[in-house]
Amino acid sequence: MRRAAVLAAMILFASCRRTPAPQGAPPEVAHDAVAETPMDAAADAPKDMNDAGAPSDAEDASVGASDPMLLHRETQDELLALFDIRNLTPAEKRHIQPDRFLRSEIGTDGPSRMNQGNKAIASHLISREQCLEGLRGVTVQTAEQREMCGAENMVPIWKKGKAPWFCIDVFEFPNKACELPFVWAPPTSAKKVCELQGKRLCSDIEWNMACRGDPEGGEDWRYAYGSKLDLEVCNTDKGHIRTCIVRDSKTAWATCATETEPSGSYPRCRSRFGVFDQHGNVAEIMMRRRGDEVVTQLKGSAWYYNELAKEPGEPTPASTPNKQGAYPDHCNFDPRWHVEPIDSAYHVNYHLGFRCCKSVTPSKSAKERHGG
């Protein structure tokens, strides 16, 4: 078990790791043995918030409508119900049993499975009701985007004069408006969960472009929301509410409170392409090519970034102890934290989640519209 080099409250990526599973097996499988104005044109009419992945009115009334903590799921089945998997081919089913795999990887009983954090010590301040109100009038996904991406809550990304290149989840996994993101996600398992949805774990290049780019071809921005750091725009201004000990995954689970908010709770924390929470809430896993090898890339910031924030090029004040691990969380920030081969990467943490991407095959009309 690797140890963090600085105190828990000062570090972004502590070394809380699972014990690697035998090659070819999922980690710890033994647990179960198993922009914002809606368009008027009918063709581009946006999904309303229920169609775009938010809960129905009936769900609103019963799950977390006014109590933020009720959004924190307490059973494995509740977590699994937050996302769907695609239909697998017979050949694929010979290599993986989706239900068995997912039940080995997702659950509420500790850091050995991805979940929403330890509810016993977690803190969430924004309810579903408040989150939905903040998103009122925001177009999460248009009908055209839904058709192009072939999935809910994804948007296409492109460079000016080019056809759309890829689609990216609008929200952090499970990619649902006003649901809490998952944490304690090892990269290898996150990659497989994306694939089971017909997607892939995003690459750093894709993530960066979705963060900084302009669909109209304007200048890149330093941050998803603009060119100047603003800790109040995203869920980045909380700090730790209690002492966090990251000696290993068990101590982190017992002491490190996950203080996420429902995805979309900060409507201004959105890129010009329409991607939410690329700063704050949870840090994110992605893939990066290193020569002929694909390795993990961990980046983004979490809710306590105010403890570590600095602008690019800004020196770290020696007189500020809790800034020892300070770093600039701009779209192109390229850290080298916990670099591991993607097929055997098991680093997990109480603030680390992910989102998925997928390739697109634009329709003829879309290619013409974007110059392809």
N, C-alpha and C positions, 0 to 999 in steps of 0.2 A: 504494500500500500504506500504510494508516494505521499509525501508530506508537503504542506504548503510552506512557502518560504517566508511569509509574513503573517501577521495576526489575522484571525478570521474576519474581523470587521473591516479589514483593509484590503482584502483580496477579492478579485472577481471570480477567478476560476480555481477553486481549491481542488486538491487531488482526492476527491471522493470517488473511488472506482469500484466497480463490481469485480469479482473474481472471474477472469475470462473462462468461458465455457470451452469444452473440448471443440477442436476444429470441426466445423460442419454442423454444430448443434447451437440452438439459440441459447443465450446466457441464462443460467439458472432455471432451465426448463423443468427441473425436478419439483418445482413448487406444486404443480397440479398434475404432473404427468400429462398432462394434457398440452371636389369639385362639384360642385355639389348639387346643382339644380337638376331635378329629374327631367329627362327629355320628354317631349310631347308626342313625337312621331311614334306611331303604333309599332313599327318594326324595331325601334330602339327603346321601347318603353321598359323601364327598369322593373325588376322584380320588386314587390313590396317587401318590407322587412321580414315578414313570415316566410315568403317564398325564397328569400335570399339567405336563409339559414338561421334566422332568429326563431325563437320558440313561438308556438301558436298561442292564442289568447288563453286557451285552456291550460297550457303548460305554465304560462305566465302567472296564472292565478294560484298555482300550487307549488311552484318551484322557484324560490328566490325572487319573487316579484318585488318585495320591499325589504327583505332581509338579506344582506350581502352574503352572509355565511351559508345560507341555504343553497347557494350555487356550488358550494364545495361538495362534490359527490362523495358518498360514504360507502358505496358498494361497487364491486367489480362490474356488475351488470349495468349500473348507471353510467359508468365510464365508457363501457363498450357501446352503449346505445347512442353515444355522441357522434359516431361516424359510421360510414358504410364501407364495405369492401366490394370490389368488382367480382364478377363471375369468373372463376378460374377455369382454364382448359383442363381436360383430363390429364395431360402431360404435366401441367403445373401441380395438380393435386397429388401427383406421385412424389413430389419433392417437398411439399409443405401442406400441412393440415391447418388451415387458417384459424379455426376456433381454438385448437390446442395451442398454437403458437401465440395467439393474442392473449389467451388466458394465462399463459406463462409470462407474458411481458407487461400486462396492464392489470393493475389492482391497487387497492387502497392500504395494503398492510405493511408498507415500509418502503425503503429505498431500493429494494431489489426489483421493483416494478415501476413503470412510469405511471404517474398519477398527477394530482393537483397539489401535492405537498402534504405535510402532516397537519391534518385539520385541527388536532388538539392544540397546536400552538400558532396556527396560521391566522392572518388578519386580512380581511377584505372589507373595504369601506364603501364601495359603490354597488348598489343593487341592480338587478336586471331592469327594474322599472326606470331607474335613473339612467342607465346605459341606453335603453331604447329611446328614452326622451331625447338624449343627446344626439342620437342618430336620426331623429325625425327629419324627413326631407332629404337625407343623404342617399344618393344612389350608390349602393354597394356593388351592384352588377347589372348591366343592361342585358336585354334579351339577346342582342348580338354577341356580347361577350360570353354569355352562357353557351350559345351555339358554337362559338369559335373554340372555347376551352373544353367543352364537353363535360363540365362539372360545375357545381354550385360554388359561389364565392371564390371564383378565380378571375383574374383580369389578364389580358394579353399585354406584352411588353415589346417595344420595337424601337429602332432608331429611325430618325427622320428620313423619309425617302425609301424605307425598307418595309417589307411585309412583316407582320408580327412574327416574332422569333420564338417566344415561349410564353406560357401562362404561369402565374404564381398565385398561391393562396393569398387572399386578402387579409386573413387573420392567422395568427399562430395556431398550430394544431391544438384542438381538433377542427379549426377553421369554421367556427360557428360564432355569429354575432352574439355578444353579451353572454358568452360562456367563458369560464376560466381556462387559460392555457394549461397544457400538461407540462410537468417538469420531471426530473429524475429519468430522463430519456437518454439511453446510450446511443451513440451514432449508428452502430450496426443495426439496432432494432428500429430506430427512427427511419432508416433507409428502407427496411423491409415493410414497415407500416405504410410508407408512401407508395411503395410498389403494389401493395395489396389494394390500394385505391386507384390503381392505374396511373400513378404519378411517379415522381422520383424525388429524392432529397435534393433541394436546390444546390447549385454550385455557387461559389463566392462571386463569380462574374455576374451571374443572373441576379443574385441578391443585390449587389452593388448597383446594377443598372436600374432595377426596380425602385431603389432608394433615391438615387441622385437624378434620374433622367426626367425629361419633359416630353410628353406625347406630342407636343406641338413643335418640338425641335429646338426649344430655347436652351439657354446655358444650363449646364449642370449646377445643382445646388450642393453645398457641403453636407447639409443634413436633409432628411426627407421633407422637412417642413420649411426650409429656408437656408440661409447661409450664415446665421449666427446662432450659437448655442443658446437654448432657452430651456431650462430645466423644468419649467412649469407646463410646457406644451404636451409632454408625454408623462407616463408614469415613471419618472426618474428622480423625484424629489422627496422621497420618504426617509431613507436611511433605515438601518436595522432597528427594530423595536426591542431587541433583547440581545444578549451576548450569544454569539454564534461560534460554536466550536467545530472545526472542520478536520479533526484528527483522522477520521475515517467516515464512511458513509453512515454508520450507526449513530455516531455522536452528532453528525450533521442533521440526521433525521430527528434526533431527540431535542436539538437545541436551536436549529436554524429555521426561523419562521418564514414561510413563503407568503409574501405580501402582494401577490398579483391582484389585478382587477379584471373584470370581464373584458374580453376583446372588443375594441371599439369604444371603450369608455372615455377615451380622449380623442374626440373627433378631429381635432387639429393635428394630431399625431399621425399624419397620413401623407404619403408621397403623392406627387402629381399624377401618377398612374392609378392611385387609389388603394395603395397598400398600407395597412395600419400597423402601428406598434413596431416599426423596425428599430426604434430607440425605446429603451425601457420595457417595462413589464417583465419579459424574460429575455435572457440572452439566447442565441440561436445556433444550432448545429447546421453546418453545410459541408459540401465537399469541395476539395481543391486539388487540382492536378499538380503533381510534383514529378517532373520527368515522365516516366511511363507508369507511375504509380498514382492512385487516387487516395488521398488522405483526408482527414477531418480538418475543417476550418471552423473554429468557434469564435463568434463575434457578436456585436450588438451589446447593449447594456441591459441592466435590470432595474428594478424599482429603487435601488439604493445607489444609483449612479452619482447622486449629489455628494457622496463621500469620496468619489474618485474622479470627478469631472475636471477636465481642463481642455482648453482650445488647442488645436494643432500648433506646435511650436512654442507653447507656453511652458516655461520652466516649472518644475514642481517645487513649491516652497519648502525649504528644509525645516522651517519652524512649524510646519503643519503635519504632525505625525500620521494622521489618518489619510494623508494624500500620498503615502509612500508608493502605492500601486496605481497612481493616477494615470489615465490614458485618454486620448481624444477619440470620442465615439462618433466620428463622422462616417459617411456612407462608404468611403474607400479605405477606412482603417483596415490594416492587413496584419493582424497579430499572428503569433505562432504559439498558441496555447494548446497544450495537450495534443500535439500532432501524432496521429496514429493511422495506420492503414485502415481504410473505411470498413473492410470486412472483418476486422478484429478490434474495433474501437469500443471500449466499454466505460469511458469516463462519463460519470453522471453527476448531477448536482441539484440542489434545491431551487436553483434559479435558472436552470438550463432546459430550454425547449427546442422546438424546430418548426419549420413550415415546409410545404411541398411545392414542387414545380412540375410542369409537363410540357412536352413539345406540342406545337399546334400545326394544323394543316388549314390555313385560311381559305375561306370561300373565295370564289372569283371576285365578288363584289368587294370583299374586304381587301383583297390584293390591289384592286384598282384604286380603292379609297386611300390606301397607304403607299401607293406608288410602286407596288411590287409587279 
